[in-house]
Amino acid sequence: MIAKIRGVLIDLSGTLHIEDTAIPGSVAALTKLLQQRDVDVRFVTNTTKKSAKDLIQELHGIGFTAINANHVLTTGGLARALLEREKLRPLLMLHPSLLREFEGVDCENPNAVVIGLAPEHFNYDMMNAAFRILINGGKLIALNKAQSFASKAGLNIGPGAFVQALEYAANVPSTIIGNVAPEHAVMIGDDMRQDVGGAMAIGMRAALVRTGRYRPGDEHSTDVVPSYVGADFADAVEWILQQNSAE
């Protein structure tokens, strides 16, 4: 018997919206999903350009008014928790709007590097400063390692290339930041490797949506087989509801 779905993790960018535009049908589908009393919904994002507060404000502005701070897990918040737990002092290679997540963090004499999508920092001097910290025993923390991200103009290079450059130069691994049992949980996302592959690697089910970062044939690009492939978020929500209504 297929286990009921009790937890749903939802990728935001490319799944619910692209930049400042909601994907058609996603607002109504989310409202429907949130009305399921026995399903716990959380939103996960590996965005490295916005704080949680800014992100929620933007989501409300495009119609997702049911989302609140308790629903959203951000890589910035998780990275800060890691820094505090391990008493690390970071060099922050982050977009200016994300820095509010790190207010009050000690950045003097850094012994770690936190890197996100921050084009203004991807120059020789900053990369070399990060390199020197790492070769002296510093820890490399990547908010995500995405190859690309979607915008209205198309795909854009993600932070993964710059993370790998530091890994290669300093010969160090990165720590990548991005409570129901896995068999009762499902991930909905537009990225076959990160969203679907990551979820299924820990025993979750995963639905791939053909929006955002998705490109034709992505579902056949790895050895991982998605639990479901749908046209969009609304399609994936209907699949979840059908799974839970099946005897």
NORDAZI-V68263 format. One line per field, one symbol per residue. ss: DSSP state (H for helix, E for strand, - for the rest). burial: # if it has 9 or more other C-alpha atoms within 8 Angstrom, else .. A space follows every 50 residues. Layout:
ss=???
burial=???
This chain:
ss=------EEEEE-E---EE--EE---HHHHHHHHH-----EEEEEE----- -HHHHHHHHHH-------HHHEEEHHHHHHHHHHHH---EEEE--HHHHH HH---------EEEE---HHH--HHHHHHHHHHHH---EEEE-----EEE E--EEEE--HHHHHHHHHHH---EEE-----HHHEEEEE--HHHHHHHHH H---EEEEE--------HHH-------EEE--HHHHHHHHHHHHH--
burial=....##############...##..##.###.##....############ ##..##.###.#.#..#...##########..#....####.###..##. ##....#..#########..##...##..######..############# #...#..####.#..##..#.#.#.##....###########.####### ...###########...##......#.##########.##..##...
